[in-house]
Amino acid sequence: ASCVQHRLVVRDASSMQLLQLYTCLDQIQYIEWSSDSLFILCALYKRGIVQVWSLEQPAWHCRIDEGSAGLVASCWSPDGRHILNTTEFHLRITVWSLCTKSVSYIKYPKACQQGVVFTKDGRYMAVAERRDCKDFISIFVCSNWQLLRHFDTETQDLSGIEWAPNGCVLAAWDTCLEYKVLLYSLDGRLLSSFRAYEWPLGVKSIAWSPSSQFLAIGSFDEKVRILNHVTWKKITELDHPATIASKETIVYKEVEKSPTIDTERLSFPPTRELASSLFSTKSKYDISQVPVSLQYVKPVADRANPKVGVGMLAFSADNCFLATKNDNIPNAVWIWDMRKLKLSVVLEQLCTIQCFQWDPCQPRLAVCTGTSRVFLWSPAGCVAVQVPGEGDFQIVSLSWHSSGDSIVLLSKDNFCVCYLEREEV
């Protein structure tokens, strides 16, 4: 599904054939599929309205109007039959049921990075709250929206919460001014508290491994700390130095190569194919000899949100690899072997890393850098793929299909789908 102004366009993922076209009341700011892919939510934040469309019954539609309370966020519940709307100034979260048309309210939600999270099985929801200048967490049962647990947290300014994939442990972390990660059980007991250091800027990013065995914490000191799920103690620190010296690490460097043009083929005016090839550059990877010095950017200390520390973390689906990005070295992706707890590969790009995401089915990483190329890495090697098409298609974000057969590539104004051929066994 994609939106163009006030129109919602639904296409077949394999053939890109147009299936449905819906018209909303105003410009669409956000869209989201229900878990069973039968409904689509369209949020019109400027109007404080959510419109819901059905794929099975195109004539059916639903409109939710928050009125004077306004709307700043909207999402589906895991069952795909309830919608959670957050009103302006985070006064409350309204839970709307599509089946019974009933309404429930959750008061005092906190405006933070990640304040509403669901367990992977969809049974429980955790909400970060702020009451009387103190942080709290409430855990709700999603089947009837009853409050299961409500407890305060030992934080100055709670920044975010995240469930472990197995749904047994909830991680909560404090503001960047205070290095503190708290781990709570489902019944609200504090299992452990982790603090790496005291005074400098603290936690910047957090990621659970799919098996729930590791919790990776990216910090402003350019390190990733890995906690284990048994004692919740640190088992290792992963550094991000500007110079790669280990011979066990493979460094892939992106290089651009201008095409060679046969002078006998030149004509005036040039043909369309020849003109495009004259000004196009091809990209490939070379293996660099260690030691390798990466491009290091010194952060501006007197500005807010400095470009420093580990800002992006992601585990592969098989738990074997961890991909990281250190904002001080914006053109590199670091890939760590979690079986050996060592740096395995560094991808050194020509441009700043915009986004990376793992294939949901196998250890294969897709990377985009704001250019018209998508980069793929797997243990077998890596490749740069040029997106065919006219004009300058700058990829700023990407998303894998759940089957791992295709990737949606997004620029600011357009999108395209990259289909990957599977090897026949």
C-alpha positions as CSV (number, residue, x, y, z in Angstrom):
1,A,0.0,0.0,0.0
2,S,1.1,3.5,-0.7
3,C,-0.4,7.0,-0.5
4,V,-0.4,9.9,-2.9
5,Q,-1.8,13.0,-1.2
6,H,-5.3,12.0,-0.2
7,R,-5.4,8.7,-2.2
8,L,-4.5,5.3,-0.9
9,V,-3.2,2.8,-3.6
10,V,-3.1,-0.9,-3.0
11,R,-1.1,-3.1,-5.3
12,D,-0.3,-6.8,-5.6
13,A,3.2,-7.3,-4.1
14,S,4.4,-9.8,-6.7
15,S,3.1,-8.1,-9.9
16,M,2.5,-4.5,-8.8
17,Q,-0.9,-4.7,-10.4
18,L,-3.4,-2.1,-9.0
19,L,-6.0,-3.8,-6.8
20,Q,-7.8,-1.0,-5.0
21,L,-7.9,2.8,-4.9
22,Y,-9.4,4.6,-1.9
23,T,-10.0,8.3,-1.5
24,C,-9.6,9.9,2.0
25,L,-10.9,13.2,3.3
26,D,-7.5,14.9,3.4
27,Q,-3.8,14.3,3.0
28,I,-2.6,11.0,4.5
29,Q,0.2,11.3,7.0
30,Y,0.5,7.7,8.1
31,I,-0.7,4.2,6.9
32,E,-0.5,0.8,8.6
33,W,-1.7,-2.7,7.7
34,S,-3.6,-4.8,10.3
35,S,-1.9,-8.0,11.4
36,D,-4.0,-10.1,9.1
37,S,-3.7,-7.7,6.1
38,L,-7.5,-7.4,5.9
39,F,-7.7,-3.7,6.9
40,I,-5.6,-0.6,6.3
41,L,-5.4,2.4,8.7
42,C,-5.0,5.9,7.3
43,A,-4.2,8.6,9.8
44,L,-5.0,12.2,8.9
45,Y,-3.3,14.0,11.8
46,K,-4.1,17.5,10.7
47,R,-7.8,16.8,10.9
48,G,-7.6,14.4,13.9
49,I,-9.3,11.7,11.9
50,V,-8.5,8.0,11.2
51,Q,-10.1,6.2,8.3
52,V,-10.0,2.4,8.0
53,W,-10.6,0.5,4.7
54,S,-11.4,-3.2,4.1
55,L,-9.7,-5.2,1.4
56,E,-12.4,-7.9,1.4
57,Q,-15.3,-5.4,1.3
58,P,-14.3,-2.2,-0.6
59,A,-17.6,-0.6,0.1
60,W,-17.2,-0.8,3.8
61,H,-15.3,1.9,5.6
62,C,-14.8,3.3,9.1
63,R,-14.1,6.8,10.3
64,I,-12.8,7.7,13.8
65,D,-12.9,11.4,14.7
66,E,-11.0,12.4,17.9
67,G,-12.6,15.9,17.7
68,S,-11.0,18.7,19.7
69,A,-8.6,16.3,21.5
70,G,-6.6,16.1,18.3
71,L,-4.4,13.3,17.1
72,V,-0.6,12.8,17.1
73,A,-0.2,9.0,16.7
74,S,-2.3,6.0,15.6
75,C,-1.5,2.3,15.4
76,W,-3.2,-1.2,15.3
77,S,-3.4,-3.6,18.2
78,P,-1.9,-7.1,17.5
79,D,-5.4,-8.6,16.9
80,G,-6.1,-6.2,14.0
81,R,-9.5,-5.2,15.4
82,H,-8.6,-2.4,17.7
83,I,-7.0,1.0,17.0
84,L,-5.0,3.0,19.5
85,N,-5.1,6.8,19.0
86,T,-2.8,9.2,21.0
87,T,-4.3,12.6,21.5
88,E,-2.5,15.9,21.3
89,F,-0.2,16.8,24.3
90,H,-0.4,13.0,25.1
91,L,-3.4,13.5,27.3
92,R,-4.7,10.0,26.7
93,I,-4.7,6.9,24.5
94,T,-8.1,6.0,23.1
95,V,-8.7,2.3,22.2
96,W,-11.4,1.9,19.6
97,S,-12.9,-1.5,18.8
98,L,-14.0,-2.2,15.2
99,C,-16.1,-5.2,16.3
100,T,-18.1,-3.8,19.2
101,K,-17.6,0.0,18.6
102,S,-16.6,0.2,22.3
103,V,-14.1,2.8,23.5
104,S,-11.4,2.5,26.3
105,Y,-9.1,5.2,27.7
106,I,-5.6,5.0,29.0
107,K,-4.5,8.2,30.8
108,Y,-1.2,9.9,31.2
109,P,0.8,8.3,28.3
110,K,4.3,9.7,28.1
111,A,5.8,11.5,25.1
112,C,9.0,9.6,24.5
113,Q,10.9,7.7,21.8
114,Q,9.0,4.5,22.3
115,G,6.2,4.6,24.8
116,V,3.7,1.9,23.6
117,V,5.0,-1.6,22.9
118,F,3.3,-5.0,22.4
119,T,4.7,-8.5,23.1
120,K,5.5,-10.5,20.0
121,D,2.6,-12.9,20.7
122,G,0.2,-9.9,21.0
123,R,-1.0,-10.8,24.5
124,Y,0.3,-7.9,26.5
125,M,0.9,-4.1,26.0
126,A,3.3,-1.9,28.0
127,V,2.7,1.8,28.2
128,A,5.2,4.4,29.6
129,E,3.4,7.0,31.7
130,R,4.2,10.2,33.5
131,R,2.2,11.2,36.6
132,D,3.1,13.8,39.3
133,C,6.6,14.3,37.8
134,K,7.4,10.5,38.1
135,D,7.7,7.8,35.5
136,F,5.5,4.7,35.6
137,I,4.8,1.6,33.4
138,S,1.4,0.0,33.0
139,I,1.0,-3.5,31.5
140,F,-2.4,-4.3,29.9
141,V,-4.0,-7.5,28.7
142,C,-4.8,-7.0,25.1
143,S,-7.8,-9.3,25.0
144,N,-9.9,-7.1,27.3
145,W,-7.6,-4.0,27.9
146,Q,-7.6,-4.7,31.7
147,L,-4.7,-3.4,33.7
148,L,-2.4,-6.2,34.8
149,R,0.4,-4.3,36.5
150,H,1.2,-0.7,37.3
151,F,4.6,0.2,38.8
152,D,7.0,3.2,39.0
153,T,10.4,3.1,37.5
154,E,13.7,4.2,38.9
155,T,14.3,6.8,36.1
156,Q,14.7,10.5,36.0
157,D,13.1,10.8,32.5
158,L,12.1,7.5,30.9
159,S,13.2,7.5,27.3
160,G,11.8,4.2,25.9
161,I,10.6,0.7,26.6
162,E,11.1,-2.6,24.6
163,W,9.8,-6.1,25.2
164,A,12.1,-9.1,24.7
165,P,10.9,-11.3,21.8
166,N,9.8,-14.0,24.2
167,G,7.6,-11.5,26.1
168,C,9.1,-12.3,29.5
169,V,11.3,-9.3,30.1
170,L,10.7,-5.5,29.5
171,A,13.7,-3.2,29.0
172,A,13.4,0.4,30.0
173,W,16.1,3.1,29.6
174,D,16.6,6.5,31.0
175,T,17.3,9.8,29.3
176,C,20.7,10.2,27.5
177,L,21.8,12.4,30.5
178,E,21.6,9.4,32.8
179,Y,23.1,6.0,31.8
180,K,20.5,3.5,33.2
181,V,18.9,0.4,31.7
182,L,16.2,-1.4,33.8
183,L,14.9,-4.9,33.2
184,Y,11.5,-5.8,34.5
185,S,9.5,-9.1,34.6
186,L,5.9,-9.4,33.4
187,D,4.7,-8.9,37.0
188,G,6.6,-5.7,37.5
189,R,9.6,-7.0,39.5
190,L,12.9,-5.3,38.9
191,L,15.2,-8.1,37.6
192,S,18.3,-6.0,37.1
193,S,19.7,-2.5,36.6
194,F,22.7,-1.8,34.4
195,R,24.9,1.3,34.4
196,A,28.1,1.4,32.4
197,Y,29.4,4.8,33.5
198,E,28.0,7.8,35.4
199,W,28.6,11.3,34.0
200,P,28.9,11.4,30.2
201,L,25.9,11.0,27.8
202,G,24.4,7.5,28.1
203,V,22.2,5.2,26.1
204,K,21.5,6.0,22.5
205,S,20.0,2.7,21.1
206,I,18.8,-0.7,22.2
207,A,18.1,-4.0,20.4
208,W,17.1,-7.5,21.6
209,S,18.3,-10.6,19.8
210,P,15.5,-12.7,18.2
211,S,16.2,-15.5,20.7
212,S,16.0,-13.0,23.7
213,Q,19.4,-14.2,24.8
214,F,21.2,-10.9,24.2
215,L,20.4,-7.3,24.8
216,A,22.7,-4.9,22.8
217,I,23.0,-1.3,24.2
218,G,24.5,1.3,21.9
219,S,26.0,4.2,23.8
220,F,27.3,7.7,23.2
221,D,30.9,6.6,24.0
222,E,31.0,4.7,20.6
223,K,30.6,1.3,22.2
224,V,28.0,-1.5,22.2
225,R,27.6,-3.5,25.4
226,I,26.1,-7.0,25.3
227,L,24.1,-8.3,28.3
228,N,23.2,-12.0,28.7
229,H,19.8,-13.2,29.7
230,V,20.8,-15.3,32.7
231,T,22.6,-12.8,35.0
232,W,21.9,-9.6,33.0
233,K,25.6,-8.8,33.3
234,K,27.8,-7.5,30.6
235,I,29.6,-10.2,28.6
236,T,31.5,-8.0,26.2
237,E,32.1,-4.5,24.8
238,L,32.2,-3.9,21.1
239,D,34.4,-0.9,20.1
240,H,34.2,1.2,17.0
241,P,37.7,2.6,16.3
242,A,38.5,4.7,13.3
243,T,41.3,2.4,12.3
244,I,40.7,-1.4,11.5
245,A,43.9,-3.2,12.3
246,S,42.8,-6.9,12.8
247,K,43.6,-9.2,9.9
248,E,40.5,-11.3,10.9
249,T,38.2,-8.5,9.8
250,I,37.3,-8.1,6.1
251,V,36.8,-4.5,5.0
252,Y,34.8,-4.0,1.8
253,K,35.3,-0.5,0.3
254,E,32.8,0.9,-2.2
255,V,34.5,2.3,-5.3
256,E,32.9,4.1,-8.3
257,K,34.0,3.3,-11.8
258,S,33.2,5.3,-14.9
259,P,32.2,3.3,-17.9
260,T,34.5,3.0,-20.9
261,I,32.8,4.4,-24.0
262,D,33.8,3.2,-27.5
263,T,34.7,6.4,-29.4
264,E,33.5,4.9,-32.7
265,R,30.0,4.7,-31.2
266,L,29.8,8.4,-30.4
267,S,27.3,10.3,-32.5
268,F,25.7,13.7,-32.3
269,P,23.1,14.0,-31.0
270,P,23.8,10.9,-28.9
271,T,21.2,8.2,-28.5
272,R,19.2,8.0,-25.3
273,E,21.0,4.9,-24.1
274,L,24.4,6.3,-24.9
275,A,23.7,9.6,-23.2
276,S,22.6,7.8,-20.0
277,S,25.7,5.6,-20.0
278,L,28.0,8.6,-20.5
279,F,27.1,10.2,-17.3
280,S,26.4,7.1,-15.2
281,T,29.0,5.6,-12.8
282,K,29.0,2.0,-11.7
283,S,29.7,1.0,-8.1
284,K,31.4,-2.1,-6.8
285,Y,33.3,-3.4,-3.7
286,D,37.0,-3.8,-3.3
287,I,38.6,-5.7,-0.4
288,S,40.9,-3.3,1.4
289,Q,44.2,-4.3,3.0
290,V,44.4,-3.7,6.8
291,P,45.1,-1.5,8.5
292,V,42.3,0.7,7.1
293,S,41.5,4.2,8.3
294,L,37.8,5.0,8.1
295,Q,36.4,8.5,7.6
296,Y,35.9,10.0,11.1
297,V,33.7,13.1,11.7
298,K,34.4,15.1,14.8
299,P,31.1,16.0,16.5
300,V,30.1,19.6,17.1
301,A,30.1,19.8,20.9
302,D,28.0,23.0,21.3
303,R,25.0,21.8,19.4
304,A,22.0,19.6,20.4
305,N,21.8,16.0,19.4
306,P,25.5,15.6,18.5
307,K,26.4,13.1,15.8
308,V,28.3,10.8,18.2
309,G,27.8,7.2,19.4
310,V,26.1,4.1,18.2
311,G,22.7,5.1,16.8
312,M,21.7,2.0,14.8
313,L,21.6,-1.6,16.0
314,A,20.0,-4.7,14.4
315,F,20.4,-8.5,14.9
316,S,20.1,-10.9,12.1
317,A,17.1,-13.3,12.1
318,D,19.3,-16.3,13.0
319,N,21.0,-14.5,16.0
320,C,24.4,-15.0,14.4
321,F,25.2,-11.4,13.4
322,L,24.8,-7.9,14.7
323,A,25.0,-4.8,12.4
324,T,25.8,-1.4,14.0
325,K,26.5,2.1,12.9
326,N,28.7,4.6,14.8
327,D,27.5,8.1,14.0
328,N,31.1,9.4,14.3
329,I,32.0,7.2,11.3
330,P,28.8,7.8,9.2
331,N,29.9,5.9,6.1
332,A,30.5,2.5,7.7
333,V,28.4,-0.5,8.7
334,W,30.0,-2.8,11.3
335,I,28.9,-6.5,11.2
336,W,29.8,-8.6,14.3
337,D,29.9,-12.4,14.5
338,M,27.9,-13.1,17.7
339,R,29.1,-16.7,17.9
340,K,32.7,-15.4,18.3
341,L,31.8,-12.0,19.7
342,K,34.3,-10.5,17.2
343,L,34.1,-8.0,14.4
344,S,33.7,-9.9,11.1
345,V,33.1,-7.4,8.4
346,V,33.1,-3.6,7.8
347,L,31.3,-2.1,4.8
348,E,32.9,1.3,4.0
349,Q,30.5,3.3,1.8
350,L,31.1,6.5,-0.2
351,C,28.1,8.2,1.3
352,T,26.4,8.4,4.7
353,I,24.5,5.3,5.8
354,Q,20.7,6.2,5.7
355,C,19.2,2.8,6.7
356,F,20.0,-0.9,6.9
357,Q,17.8,-3.9,7.6
358,W,18.2,-7.7,7.8
359,D,16.4,-10.2,5.6
360,P,13.7,-11.7,7.9
361,C,14.5,-15.2,6.7
362,Q,18.3,-15.5,6.3
363,P,21.5,-13.6,7.3
364,R,21.4,-11.0,4.5
365,L,21.8,-7.3,5.1
366,A,20.4,-4.5,2.8
367,V,22.0,-1.1,3.1
368,C,21.1,2.3,1.5
369,T,23.1,5.5,1.4
370,G,20.9,8.1,-0.2
371,T,22.1,7.1,-3.7
372,S,20.4,5.2,-6.5
373,R,22.1,1.9,-5.4
374,V,21.1,-0.7,-2.8
375,F,23.9,-2.7,-1.2
376,L,23.5,-6.4,-0.1
377,W,25.8,-8.3,2.2
378,S,25.8,-12.0,3.2
379,P,28.5,-14.3,4.6
380,A,29.2,-15.3,0.9
381,G,30.1,-11.7,0.0
382,C,28.5,-8.3,-0.9
383,V,27.3,-6.6,-4.0
384,A,26.1,-3.2,-5.1
385,V,22.9,-3.1,-7.2
386,Q,22.0,-0.1,-9.4
387,V,18.3,0.8,-9.5
388,P,17.3,1.1,-13.1
389,G,15.2,4.0,-14.1
390,E,15.1,7.6,-15.3
391,G,16.0,10.6,-13.1
392,D,17.8,10.6,-9.8
393,F,16.3,8.0,-7.5
394,Q,17.8,8.6,-4.1
395,I,17.1,5.7,-1.7
396,V,16.6,7.0,1.8
397,S,14.8,4.0,3.4
398,L,14.0,0.3,2.6
399,S,11.9,-2.5,3.9
400,W,12.1,-6.3,3.3
401,H,9.1,-8.4,2.4
402,S,8.3,-11.0,5.1
403,S,9.3,-13.8,2.7
404,G,12.7,-12.2,2.0
405,D,12.0,-12.3,-1.8
406,S,11.8,-8.6,-2.4
407,I,12.7,-5.2,-0.9
408,V,10.7,-1.9,-1.1
409,L,13.1,1.0,-1.8
410,L,11.8,4.5,-0.9
411,S,13.0,7.9,-2.0
412,K,11.4,11.2,-0.9
413,D,8.8,11.2,-3.7
414,N,8.8,7.6,-5.3
415,F,9.3,4.0,-4.4
416,C,10.2,0.9,-6.3
417,V,10.4,-2.9,-5.6
418,C,13.5,-4.9,-5.9
419,Y,12.8,-8.6,-6.6
420,L,15.5,-11.1,-5.6
421,E,15.8,-14.4,-7.5
422,R,15.9,-17.5,-5.3
423,E,18.4,-20.3,-6.1
424,E,16.6,-23.5,-7.0
425,V,17.6,-26.4,-4.7
